[in-house]
């Protein structure tokens, strides 16, 4: 797909702009899902612990840790990508 804007066409590399838009959308959705899992795990683990359900507490705590780890991995990946020189 190629855009046609007579003024910007010689200057802008549209393929790279679309690549940035796609990557930003994918990263935003992925991090949002990871944070949602972390929040879900934390709240449900607290509820399960209060109710005395040990197995559910463990399962939801693992979900919380995995969501938190995914968020941390996204931050590290973002820093690595921004600091790498190609």
ABEGO torsion letter per residue (X at the ends): XBBBBAAAAAABBAAAAAAAAAAAAAAAAAAAAAAAAAAAAAAAAAAAAAAGBAAAAAAAAAAAAAAAAAAAAAAAAAAAAAABBX
